[in-house]
């Protein structure tokens, strides 16, 4: 016998049991499901990741070129860092102008 608050006791075979006598679970979910995350947040994250990936690729290319062109050890790192900052900033501004991120 199952007793529910503010209800009559439930008898076996009336409600909640199937033909085999096994208890059936209610499909009613008392807690509403949360809404899915907005697509805008996903687009912003992907746009920033794209800008960073392009910046990393261009920084690597600048480092390789700087390594072959200069004889100084630290100069290719400066080239790579400056290229990363410049390309990432440019990509972010282009993405903003296209309207993907605010």
ZIKA-V417342 format. One line per field, one symbol per residue. phi: phi as a letter, one per 30 degrees, with the letter a starting at -180 (. if undefined). Layout:
phi->???
This chain:
phi->.cccdibddccdjdbjbcddjddcddddcdcddddddddddddddddddddddddddddddddddddddccddddddddddddeddddddddddddddjdbc
